[in-house]
Amino acid sequence: MMTAREQVHITPAKGRPMLTWVGKRPLSHVTVFPAQHVETFDPVESGGEQAENETWEDWPERYPQGGLLFHGDNKEVLAHMLANGFRGKVKLIYIDPPFDSGADYVRRVRLRGATGTAQIDGEDYSLGEQIQYEDIWANDNYLQFMYERLLLLKELLAEDGSIYVHMDSHRGHQIKLVLDEVFGPASFQREIIWRIGWVSGYKTAALNWIRNHDTIFFYTKDPARFTFNKIYIPYPEGYTRRDGSKPAGRGIPLEDTWNCSEADRLDSIQIMSFSGEKIDFPTQKNENLVARIISASSNPGDIVLDCFIGSGTTAAVAQKLGRRWIGCDINKGAIQTTSKRLQTVIKEQIAGDASGINGSSENDAPQPAQLSFTVWKVNDYDLQIQHNEAIDLVCEHMGVQQVRTDSFFDGVMGRNLVKIIPFNHPLSPLDLEEIRRELDARPDEDRNITVVCLGKELAADAWVEEWNRMRRGANAANRIDIIELRTDPKYGKFIEHKPASAKVKIARNNDELYVEIEDFVSPTIVERLTRQAGILRPQIEDWRSMVDCVMIDPAYNGEDFKIALSDIPERKEDLVKGRYILPAPEHSPTIVAVKIIDMLGEEMLVTEEV
């Protein structure tokens, strides 16, 4: 992998019409960050080389042959992919991005076990909360966010490739114009209407027509040359033509209006609550929906990409349909959920008892393109917080007044403008150059700038020193000062975090390893339960109720965690076992690593040499 940062250049958008918004900036280049290999799931010990055939001839040699799951900001992940051999190789892209709906997605997590240990706020069981992501964007920042990512996705798409963008009515009309600009209006193929299902809950409170559909925009890289396998549904029983004759051939070709739950329609897409695939992840889409798209616009062995992977539906369906897959997400909980889901799918495929999409027959499904996957971090540092959540945290603790009408600066503190650098990378001269360009576009702006970052490169100090040297005197404008939260004694305390702890016994007896987790404590879960319970301190009788899953690497090399054993309970009512026996490596001594993930997605690693 690359050890130094570089830049990849992006082809400018030339389509028409060109939508204009406040703060619109072309994307001519993107900084490339290296990727760190952090986890491997390879149950058949293929070593990342599943087959010596044409399927993998286009695969970059630096990556093992198998699924790729990237943890990081998808803008940086897509740039990394462009710089590392994937330009023009992705056959199908399906994305279900945040819709800018104003929703605040909160994942409510029930602790494991059949019964709870504390009754919180009238609930029957103990609850924990985790912000998965906030679908809240300031003004036109959302359009710039999507514009940049669509430009990158176009570069990755094969010449005969397709992209499907899943939207709702809040921003769909604007995103279609952005797609016209990026891909060209001639590349627009269809607008698919997906009827979501039965309406319940808050949707029924609408004062007019009840919204019950999403929109999926289908574009291609080349307007005339793209992969498409027409899908047919059977004729209804007893169907005849107007002249009374029975039709020959397969049936009715599928239209661009898809139903979710109408029992009387043959093209119905089974909803998750009936199929058993629902995993309580915000905005989760069902497998049948994604299967239609993958089946129609790709062939077995093709590369399918989803850069908003969420609950992992795209990767799971691609694995079941014999496609190669790449997924990424900025949310660590999404990566963990996807990893667990794919482990289950691959284990079932190896055992020969895999089911098809939504429990259908697997007999006609293509052979898996891979039986392993790896997890990578791109530009990931100690604290991973989504930027819009980080802005709220910083502003709250530093007394920054947020300014929603400014598309670039995040707020004001005193008289200074405040710019908060995303916490997933240190402040660099490239970030400061962005500030300089913004100030050049505001010749009348005379306020000073406060830059807030988690960490900074040494070169950033030199850049600021030279900048401020040219702005001396009582009336100097646009001076820059930096607040580095890692080292700042006044403002840095709010990022302090108490990690989870565990008591684990690891022993070796000849050719077997014995691992027993005797205790586990998640201060984050305890603190959140305490906050909800008030003066009644919650009692957690079994530590296993706080643990989502356990994974073991019997020969840990200190970098890449190879999953040899994974304990992922099938139901939320089930608990992890806590005691494990597994084969010991031939060499001795070996470092055994035990990864414990709690119900809020926090990971901890216990290692011991035996």
C-alpha positions as CSV (number, residue, x, y, z in Angstrom):
1,M,0.0,0.0,0.0
2,M,1.0,3.6,-0.4
3,T,3.0,5.1,2.4
4,A,2.7,8.8,1.4
5,R,-0.2,10.9,0.3
6,E,-0.7,11.9,-3.3
7,Q,-3.5,13.4,-5.4
8,V,-5.8,11.9,-8.1
9,H,-7.2,14.1,-10.7
10,I,-10.9,14.1,-11.6
11,T,-12.5,14.7,-14.9
12,P,-14.7,17.8,-14.8
13,A,-18.5,17.5,-15.2
14,K,-19.6,18.7,-18.6
15,G,-23.3,17.7,-18.7
16,R,-26.2,20.1,-18.9
17,P,-28.2,21.6,-17.2
18,M,-25.7,22.7,-14.5
19,L,-27.3,23.2,-11.1
20,T,-26.0,26.1,-9.1
21,W,-25.9,26.3,-5.3
22,V,-24.2,28.4,-2.6
23,G,-20.6,27.2,-2.2
24,K,-20.5,25.1,-5.4
25,R,-16.9,24.1,-6.1
26,P,-15.5,22.0,-8.9
27,L,-13.6,18.8,-7.9
28,S,-10.4,18.8,-9.9
29,H,-8.3,16.6,-7.6
30,V,-8.6,14.7,-4.3
31,T,-6.0,13.8,-1.7
32,V,-5.2,10.1,-1.5
33,F,-4.6,8.5,1.9
34,P,-3.1,5.0,2.4
35,A,-5.2,2.1,3.7
36,Q,-4.5,0.0,6.7
37,H,-5.4,-3.7,6.6
38,V,-7.1,-4.4,9.9
39,E,-9.1,-7.6,9.6
40,T,-9.4,-10.8,7.5
41,F,-12.2,-13.3,7.3
42,D,-11.0,-16.3,5.3
43,P,-12.5,-19.5,6.7
44,V,-11.3,-21.8,4.0
45,E,-7.7,-20.3,4.2
46,S,-7.6,-19.4,0.6
47,G,-5.0,-16.8,1.2
48,G,-7.0,-14.4,-0.9
49,E,-6.6,-16.5,-4.1
50,Q,-9.9,-18.1,-4.7
51,A,-9.5,-19.0,-8.4
52,E,-7.0,-18.7,-11.2
53,N,-9.5,-17.6,-13.9
54,E,-10.5,-14.6,-15.9
55,T,-12.7,-13.3,-13.2
56,W,-9.8,-11.9,-11.2
57,E,-7.6,-10.7,-14.1
58,D,-8.6,-7.1,-13.6
59,W,-8.1,-7.2,-9.8
60,P,-5.2,-5.0,-8.5
61,E,-2.4,-7.3,-7.2
62,R,-2.0,-5.3,-4.0
63,Y,-5.4,-6.5,-2.7
64,P,-6.3,-10.1,-1.8
65,Q,-8.9,-11.6,-4.1
66,G,-12.1,-11.3,-2.1
67,G,-14.6,-8.8,-0.8
68,L,-13.3,-5.4,0.3
69,L,-14.8,-3.5,3.2
70,F,-13.4,0.0,3.8
71,H,-13.9,2.1,7.0
72,G,-13.6,5.8,6.3
73,D,-15.1,8.8,4.7
74,N,-16.3,7.6,1.3
75,K,-14.8,10.6,-0.5
76,E,-11.3,9.5,0.7
77,V,-12.1,5.8,0.1
78,L,-13.1,6.4,-3.5
79,A,-10.0,8.5,-4.1
80,H,-7.9,5.7,-2.6
81,M,-9.6,3.2,-5.0
82,L,-8.9,5.4,-8.0
83,A,-5.2,5.6,-7.1
84,N,-4.9,1.9,-6.5
85,G,-6.1,0.2,-9.6
86,F,-9.9,0.4,-9.6
87,R,-10.5,3.2,-12.1
88,G,-12.9,2.1,-14.7
89,K,-13.4,-1.4,-13.3
90,V,-16.7,-1.2,-11.3
91,K,-19.6,-2.6,-13.3
92,L,-22.4,-1.6,-11.0
93,I,-22.8,1.0,-8.3
94,Y,-25.9,1.1,-6.0
95,I,-26.0,3.8,-3.3
96,D,-28.6,4.7,-0.8
97,P,-27.2,7.9,0.5
98,P,-28.7,10.1,3.3
99,F,-31.7,11.9,1.8
100,D,-31.3,15.2,3.7
101,S,-34.7,14.6,5.1
102,G,-34.0,16.3,8.4
103,A,-34.3,13.0,10.2
104,D,-32.1,12.2,13.2
105,Y,-31.3,8.5,13.0
106,V,-30.8,7.0,16.4
107,R,-30.1,3.3,16.8
108,R,-31.7,2.0,19.9
109,V,-29.9,-1.1,21.1
110,R,-31.4,-3.6,23.5
111,L,-28.9,-5.4,25.5
112,R,-28.7,-9.1,24.9
113,G,-30.7,-11.7,26.9
114,A,-34.2,-12.8,27.3
115,T,-34.9,-10.5,30.2
116,G,-33.4,-7.1,31.1
117,T,-31.7,-6.1,34.3
118,A,-33.1,-2.6,34.6
119,Q,-36.3,-0.9,33.6
120,I,-35.5,2.4,31.9
121,D,-38.0,5.1,31.2
122,G,-40.9,2.7,31.2
123,E,-39.2,0.3,28.8
124,D,-39.4,-3.4,29.6
125,Y,-35.7,-4.0,28.9
126,S,-32.4,-2.1,29.3
127,L,-31.7,0.1,26.3
128,G,-28.6,1.8,25.0
129,E,-28.5,4.4,22.3
130,Q,-26.0,5.0,19.5
131,I,-26.1,7.8,17.0
132,Q,-25.6,5.9,13.7
133,Y,-25.6,9.1,11.6
134,E,-27.4,12.4,11.5
135,D,-29.2,13.0,8.2
136,I,-28.9,16.7,8.8
137,W,-27.1,19.0,6.4
138,A,-26.7,22.8,6.4
139,N,-28.2,24.5,3.4
140,D,-26.5,23.5,0.1
141,N,-23.7,21.5,1.8
142,Y,-25.7,18.4,0.9
143,L,-25.5,19.1,-2.8
144,Q,-21.8,19.7,-2.7
145,F,-21.4,16.5,-0.7
146,M,-23.2,14.4,-3.3
147,Y,-21.7,16.3,-6.3
148,E,-18.2,15.4,-5.2
149,R,-18.9,11.7,-4.6
150,L,-20.8,11.3,-7.9
151,L,-17.8,12.7,-9.8
152,L,-15.6,10.2,-8.1
153,L,-18.0,7.3,-8.7
154,K,-18.1,8.1,-12.4
155,E,-14.3,7.7,-12.6
156,L,-14.6,4.3,-11.0
157,L,-17.4,3.1,-13.3
158,A,-16.6,0.8,-16.2
159,E,-17.4,2.1,-19.7
160,D,-20.4,-0.3,-19.8
161,G,-21.2,0.2,-16.2
162,S,-24.4,1.5,-14.4
163,I,-25.2,3.5,-11.3
164,Y,-28.4,3.4,-9.3
165,V,-29.0,6.3,-6.8
166,H,-31.8,5.7,-4.2
167,M,-33.5,8.9,-3.1
168,D,-36.8,10.2,-1.7
169,S,-38.8,13.4,-2.4
170,H,-36.7,15.8,-0.3
171,R,-33.8,16.1,-2.7
172,G,-34.5,13.7,-5.5
173,H,-35.3,16.4,-8.0
174,Q,-32.1,18.2,-7.3
175,I,-29.9,15.1,-7.3
176,K,-31.3,14.2,-10.8
177,L,-30.0,17.5,-12.1
178,V,-26.7,16.8,-10.5
179,L,-26.6,13.4,-12.1
180,D,-27.4,15.0,-15.5
181,E,-24.5,17.3,-15.0
182,V,-22.0,14.6,-13.9
183,F,-23.1,11.8,-16.3
184,G,-24.8,13.8,-19.0
185,P,-28.6,13.8,-19.6
186,A,-28.2,11.2,-22.4
187,S,-27.0,8.7,-19.8
188,F,-30.2,8.8,-17.9
189,Q,-32.1,5.5,-18.4
190,R,-35.0,5.2,-16.0
191,E,-36.6,6.6,-12.9
192,I,-37.8,3.7,-10.9
193,I,-40.6,4.1,-8.4
194,W,-40.4,1.8,-5.4
195,R,-43.5,1.4,-3.3
196,I,-42.2,1.0,0.2
197,G,-45.0,-0.9,1.9
198,W,-47.7,-0.5,4.4
199,V,-47.8,2.9,6.0
200,S,-47.6,3.0,9.8
201,G,-46.2,5.1,12.6
202,Y,-45.3,8.8,12.1
203,K,-46.0,8.7,8.4
204,T,-49.8,8.4,9.1
205,A,-49.7,11.8,10.8
206,A,-49.2,13.6,7.5
207,L,-51.8,16.3,6.9
208,N,-52.2,15.4,3.2
209,W,-51.4,12.5,0.9
210,I,-49.3,9.9,2.7
211,R,-45.8,9.5,1.1
212,N,-45.2,5.8,0.4
213,H,-42.5,5.6,-2.3
214,D,-38.8,6.2,-3.0
215,T,-37.2,7.0,-6.3
216,I,-34.2,5.2,-7.8
217,F,-32.4,7.0,-10.6
218,F,-30.7,4.7,-13.2
219,Y,-27.8,6.1,-15.2
220,T,-25.1,4.5,-17.3
221,K,-21.5,5.6,-18.1
222,D,-22.2,5.2,-21.8
223,P,-25.7,6.1,-23.0
224,A,-25.7,3.3,-25.6
225,R,-23.5,0.5,-24.3
226,F,-24.2,-1.0,-20.9
227,T,-25.0,-4.3,-19.3
228,F,-28.7,-5.1,-18.8
229,N,-30.4,-8.4,-18.3
230,K,-34.2,-7.9,-18.7
231,I,-36.2,-9.4,-15.9
232,Y,-39.5,-11.2,-16.5
233,I,-42.3,-12.1,-14.2
234,P,-44.8,-14.9,-14.8
235,Y,-48.1,-14.3,-16.5
236,P,-51.0,-14.5,-14.1
237,E,-52.8,-17.8,-14.0
238,G,-55.4,-18.0,-16.8
239,Y,-53.9,-15.0,-18.7
240,T,-54.9,-14.7,-22.4
241,R,-54.4,-12.1,-25.1
242,R,-57.3,-10.0,-26.4
243,D,-57.9,-12.5,-29.1
244,G,-58.2,-15.3,-26.6
245,S,-54.8,-17.0,-27.3
246,K,-52.3,-17.8,-24.7
247,P,-48.9,-16.0,-24.9
248,A,-45.7,-17.8,-25.7
249,G,-42.4,-17.2,-24.0
250,R,-41.6,-16.1,-20.4
251,G,-43.9,-13.6,-19.4
252,I,-44.3,-10.1,-18.7
253,P,-41.2,-7.9,-18.7
254,L,-40.7,-6.0,-15.4
255,E,-41.7,-2.3,-15.5
256,D,-40.2,0.7,-13.7
257,T,-42.8,0.7,-10.9
258,W,-41.9,-1.8,-8.2
259,N,-44.2,-3.0,-5.4
260,C,-43.1,-4.0,-1.9
261,S,-46.0,-5.8,-0.3
262,E,-49.1,-6.0,-2.5
263,A,-50.0,-9.7,-2.3
264,D,-52.0,-9.6,-5.6
265,R,-49.1,-8.4,-7.7
266,L,-46.6,-10.9,-9.1
267,D,-43.7,-8.4,-9.0
268,S,-44.1,-7.8,-5.3
269,I,-40.8,-7.4,-3.3
270,Q,-41.0,-9.2,0.0
271,I,-40.6,-6.8,3.0
272,M,-38.0,-7.4,5.6
273,S,-40.3,-8.0,8.5
274,F,-41.7,-11.1,6.7
275,S,-38.4,-12.3,5.3
276,G,-36.5,-12.4,8.6
277,E,-33.6,-10.3,7.4
278,K,-34.4,-7.1,9.4
279,I,-31.5,-6.2,11.8
280,D,-32.8,-2.9,13.2
281,F,-30.4,-0.8,11.2
282,P,-31.6,2.7,10.2
283,T,-32.7,3.0,6.5
284,Q,-32.0,-0.7,5.9
285,K,-33.3,-1.9,2.4
286,N,-34.5,-5.4,1.7
287,E,-32.5,-7.9,-0.3
288,N,-35.1,-8.5,-3.1
289,L,-34.9,-4.8,-4.0
290,V,-31.1,-4.8,-4.4
291,A,-31.2,-8.3,-6.0
292,R,-33.3,-6.9,-8.9
293,I,-30.8,-4.2,-9.5
294,I,-27.7,-6.5,-9.3
295,S,-29.3,-9.2,-11.4
296,A,-30.3,-6.7,-14.1
297,S,-27.2,-4.6,-14.4
298,S,-24.3,-7.0,-13.7
299,N,-23.2,-10.5,-14.4
300,P,-21.6,-13.1,-12.1
301,G,-18.0,-12.1,-11.4
302,D,-18.6,-8.4,-12.0
303,I,-17.6,-5.8,-9.4
304,V,-20.4,-4.2,-7.4
305,L,-19.8,-1.1,-5.3
306,D,-21.8,0.5,-2.5
307,C,-20.0,3.4,-0.8
308,F,-22.9,3.9,1.8
309,I,-22.9,0.3,2.8
310,G,-25.0,0.7,5.9
311,S,-26.4,-2.6,7.0
312,G,-24.5,-4.5,4.3
313,T,-27.5,-5.5,2.1
314,T,-25.6,-4.7,-1.2
315,A,-22.6,-6.8,-0.2
316,A,-24.7,-9.7,1.1
317,V,-26.8,-9.9,-2.1
318,A,-23.7,-9.5,-4.3
319,Q,-22.1,-12.4,-2.3
320,K,-25.2,-14.6,-2.8
321,L,-25.4,-13.8,-6.5
322,G,-21.8,-14.6,-7.3
323,R,-20.6,-11.0,-7.8
324,R,-17.4,-9.5,-6.4
325,W,-18.2,-6.7,-4.0
326,I,-16.7,-3.5,-2.4
327,G,-18.3,-1.6,0.4
328,C,-17.4,1.4,2.6
329,D,-19.0,3.5,5.3
330,I,-17.8,6.2,7.7
331,N,-19.8,4.7,10.5
332,K,-17.9,2.0,12.4
333,G,-21.2,0.3,13.4
334,A,-22.1,-0.1,9.8
335,I,-18.7,-1.8,9.1
336,Q,-19.2,-4.2,12.1
337,T,-22.8,-5.0,11.0
338,T,-21.8,-5.7,7.4
339,S,-18.8,-7.8,8.6
340,K,-21.0,-10.0,10.8
341,R,-23.6,-10.3,8.1
342,L,-21.1,-11.4,5.5
343,Q,-19.5,-13.9,7.8
344,T,-22.8,-15.6,8.3
345,V,-23.5,-15.6,4.5
346,I,-20.1,-17.1,3.7
347,K,-20.3,-19.7,6.4
348,E,-23.7,-20.9,5.1
349,Q,-22.3,-21.0,1.5
350,I,-19.3,-23.1,2.7
351,A,-21.6,-25.5,4.6
352,G,-23.8,-25.9,1.6
353,D,-27.0,-24.8,3.5
354,A,-27.1,-21.3,2.1
355,S,-30.5,-19.9,1.2
356,G,-31.2,-17.6,-1.7
357,I,-32.5,-14.1,-1.5
358,N,-35.1,-13.8,1.3
359,G,-35.0,-17.6,1.9
360,S,-35.7,-18.6,-1.8
361,S,-34.0,-21.6,-3.3
362,E,-30.2,-21.4,-3.9
363,N,-30.2,-24.1,-6.5
364,D,-30.0,-21.8,-9.5
365,A,-27.7,-19.2,-7.9
366,P,-24.2,-18.8,-9.4
367,Q,-21.2,-20.0,-7.5
368,P,-19.7,-17.5,-5.0
369,A,-17.0,-15.3,-6.6
370,Q,-15.2,-15.3,-3.3
371,L,-15.3,-17.0,0.1
372,S,-13.4,-14.4,2.1
373,F,-13.2,-10.7,2.7
374,T,-10.8,-8.1,4.3
375,V,-11.5,-4.9,6.2
376,W,-9.4,-1.8,5.8
377,K,-9.2,1.7,7.4
378,V,-8.6,4.7,5.1
379,N,-7.3,7.8,6.9
380,D,-8.6,6.5,10.2
381,Y,-7.3,7.9,13.5
382,D,-8.0,7.3,17.2
383,L,-11.3,9.2,17.2
384,Q,-13.8,8.5,14.4
385,I,-16.7,10.9,14.6
386,Q,-18.8,11.8,11.6
387,H,-18.2,15.4,10.8
388,N,-21.6,16.8,11.3
389,E,-21.8,15.2,14.7
390,A,-18.3,16.5,15.5
391,I,-19.4,20.0,14.7
392,D,-22.2,19.8,17.2
393,L,-19.9,18.4,19.9
394,V,-17.2,21.1,19.3
395,C,-19.7,23.9,19.2
396,E,-21.4,22.8,22.4
397,H,-18.2,22.4,24.4
398,M,-16.4,25.5,23.0
399,G,-19.2,27.9,23.0
400,V,-19.2,28.3,19.2
401,Q,-22.4,29.8,17.8
402,Q,-23.3,27.8,14.7
403,V,-24.1,29.6,11.5
404,R,-26.4,27.6,9.3
405,T,-26.3,30.1,6.5
406,D,-22.6,29.8,5.8
407,S,-21.7,27.0,3.4
408,F,-18.0,26.9,4.4
409,F,-17.4,28.1,8.0
410,D,-19.1,26.3,10.8
411,G,-19.8,29.2,13.2
412,V,-18.4,32.1,15.1
413,M,-16.7,32.3,18.5
414,G,-16.5,35.9,19.7
415,R,-15.7,37.8,16.5
416,N,-13.7,35.0,14.9
417,L,-15.0,32.7,12.2
418,V,-14.6,29.0,13.1
419,K,-13.7,26.2,10.7
420,I,-13.8,22.7,12.1
421,I,-11.5,20.2,10.3
422,P,-13.0,16.7,10.0
423,F,-11.7,14.5,12.8
424,N,-10.7,11.6,10.6
425,H,-7.5,13.4,9.5
426,P,-5.0,15.9,10.9
427,L,-4.9,19.5,9.8
428,S,-2.7,19.8,6.8
429,P,-1.6,22.6,4.4
430,L,-4.2,21.3,2.0
431,D,-7.0,22.2,4.5
432,L,-5.4,25.6,5.0
433,E,-5.3,26.2,1.2
434,E,-9.0,25.5,1.1
435,I,-9.5,28.3,3.7
436,R,-7.3,30.6,1.7
437,R,-9.3,30.0,-1.5
438,E,-12.5,30.7,0.5
439,L,-11.2,34.0,1.8
440,D,-10.0,35.0,-1.7
441,A,-13.7,34.6,-2.7
442,R,-14.7,36.9,0.1
443,P,-12.6,40.1,-0.4
444,D,-14.7,42.1,2.2
445,E,-14.3,39.5,5.0
446,D,-12.1,41.1,7.7
447,R,-12.6,38.7,10.6
448,N,-9.9,36.4,12.0
449,I,-10.2,32.6,11.7
450,T,-10.1,30.0,14.4
451,V,-9.3,26.5,13.0
452,V,-10.3,23.6,15.2
453,C,-8.7,20.2,14.6
454,L,-8.1,16.9,16.4
455,G,-4.4,16.8,15.4
456,K,-2.1,18.6,13.0
457,E,0.8,18.0,10.7
458,L,4.0,19.9,11.5
459,A,3.8,21.6,8.1
460,A,0.5,23.2,9.1
461,D,2.3,25.3,11.8
462,A,4.8,26.6,9.2
463,W,2.0,27.5,6.8
464,V,0.1,29.4,9.5
465,E,3.2,31.2,10.7
466,E,4.0,32.4,7.2
467,W,0.3,33.4,6.7
468,N,0.2,35.4,9.9
469,R,3.6,37.0,9.2
470,M,2.0,38.9,6.3
471,R,-0.9,40.1,8.5
472,R,0.7,42.0,11.3
473,G,-0.6,45.2,12.9
474,A,-3.6,46.4,14.8
475,N,-5.9,46.3,11.7
476,A,-4.7,43.0,10.3
477,A,-7.5,40.8,8.9
478,N,-7.9,37.1,8.5
479,R,-5.2,36.0,10.9
480,I,-5.5,32.3,11.7
481,D,-5.1,30.5,15.0
482,I,-5.3,26.8,15.6
483,I,-6.9,24.9,18.4
484,E,-5.6,21.3,18.5
485,L,-8.0,19.3,20.7
486,R,-5.5,16.5,21.4
487,T,-3.2,18.9,23.3
488,D,-5.4,21.9,24.2
489,P,-5.8,22.0,28.0
490,K,-9.0,24.1,27.9
491,Y,-11.0,22.5,25.1
492,G,-9.6,19.1,24.7
493,K,-11.2,17.4,27.7
494,F,-14.5,16.6,26.1
495,I,-12.8,14.0,23.8
496,E,-11.7,11.9,26.8
497,H,-13.1,8.4,26.7
498,K,-13.1,5.4,29.1
499,P,-12.5,2.3,27.1
500,A,-14.1,-1.1,27.8
501,S,-12.2,-3.6,29.9
502,A,-12.3,-7.4,30.1
503,K,-10.9,-10.3,32.2
504,V,-9.9,-13.0,29.8
505,K,-8.1,-16.3,30.5
506,I,-6.1,-17.8,27.6
507,A,-4.3,-21.1,27.9
508,R,-2.7,-23.7,25.6
509,N,-2.8,-27.5,26.0
510,N,-0.8,-29.1,23.2
511,D,-2.7,-28.6,20.0
512,E,-5.7,-26.8,21.5
513,L,-6.3,-23.2,22.8
514,Y,-8.7,-22.5,25.6
515,V,-10.2,-19.0,25.8
516,E,-12.6,-17.9,28.6
517,I,-14.0,-14.4,29.1
518,E,-14.7,-14.1,32.8
519,D,-15.9,-10.6,32.9
520,F,-16.5,-7.6,30.7
521,V,-17.5,-4.0,31.4
522,S,-18.4,-1.2,29.0
523,P,-18.3,2.1,30.8
524,T,-20.1,3.7,27.9
525,I,-23.1,1.4,28.2
526,V,-23.1,1.7,32.0
527,E,-23.0,5.5,31.8
528,R,-25.8,5.7,29.3
529,L,-28.0,3.4,31.3
530,T,-27.2,5.4,34.4
531,R,-28.1,8.6,32.6
532,Q,-31.5,7.1,31.6
533,A,-32.2,5.6,34.9
534,G,-31.6,8.7,37.0
535,I,-30.9,8.0,40.7
536,L,-31.5,4.2,40.2
537,R,-28.2,2.7,39.2
538,P,-28.8,-0.1,36.7
539,Q,-27.7,-3.6,37.6
540,I,-26.3,-5.8,34.8
541,E,-26.3,-9.3,36.1
542,D,-24.6,-11.0,33.2
543,W,-21.7,-9.3,31.4
544,R,-22.7,-11.1,28.2
545,S,-25.7,-8.9,27.8
546,M,-23.4,-6.0,26.9
547,V,-21.5,-8.0,24.3
548,D,-22.6,-8.2,20.7
549,C,-20.0,-10.6,19.4
550,V,-16.6,-12.2,20.0
551,M,-13.9,-13.0,17.5
552,I,-10.6,-14.8,18.0
553,D,-7.3,-14.8,16.1
554,P,-5.0,-17.6,17.4
555,A,-1.9,-16.3,15.6
556,Y,-2.2,-12.5,15.7
557,N,0.6,-10.6,13.9
558,G,-0.1,-7.2,15.6
559,E,-1.8,-5.7,12.5
560,D,-4.2,-7.8,10.5
561,F,-6.8,-9.6,12.7
562,K,-7.5,-12.9,11.0
563,I,-10.9,-14.3,12.2
564,A,-10.5,-17.9,13.0
565,L,-13.5,-18.1,15.3
566,S,-16.5,-15.8,15.5
567,D,-19.3,-16.0,18.1
568,I,-22.2,-14.1,16.6
569,P,-25.5,-15.0,18.3
570,E,-28.3,-15.5,15.8
571,R,-31.0,-13.6,17.9
572,K,-30.8,-10.7,20.2
573,E,-32.2,-12.9,23.0
574,D,-29.1,-15.1,22.7
575,L,-25.8,-14.5,24.6
576,V,-22.3,-15.1,23.4
577,K,-20.8,-18.4,24.8
578,G,-17.9,-16.8,26.6
579,R,-15.9,-20.1,26.5
580,Y,-14.1,-21.3,23.4
581,I,-11.8,-24.2,22.3
582,L,-10.1,-23.9,19.0
583,P,-7.1,-25.5,17.3
584,A,-3.7,-24.1,18.2
585,P,-1.2,-23.0,15.5
586,E,1.7,-25.4,14.9
587,H,4.3,-22.9,16.0
588,S,4.8,-22.0,19.6
589,P,4.6,-19.6,21.3
590,T,1.8,-17.7,19.5
591,I,-0.1,-14.5,20.3
592,V,-3.8,-15.1,20.8
593,A,-6.0,-12.1,20.2
594,V,-9.6,-11.8,21.4
595,K,-11.8,-9.1,19.9
596,I,-14.9,-8.2,21.9
597,I,-17.5,-5.8,20.4
598,D,-20.1,-4.4,22.7
599,M,-23.7,-3.6,21.9
600,L,-22.8,0.0,21.0
601,G,-20.2,-1.1,18.5
602,E,-17.1,-0.3,20.7
603,E,-14.3,-2.7,20.1
604,M,-11.6,-3.9,22.5
605,L,-8.7,-6.3,21.9
606,V,-7.1,-8.6,24.5
607,T,-3.8,-10.3,23.5
608,E,-1.7,-12.9,25.3
609,E,1.3,-15.0,24.2
610,V,0.9,-18.7,25.0
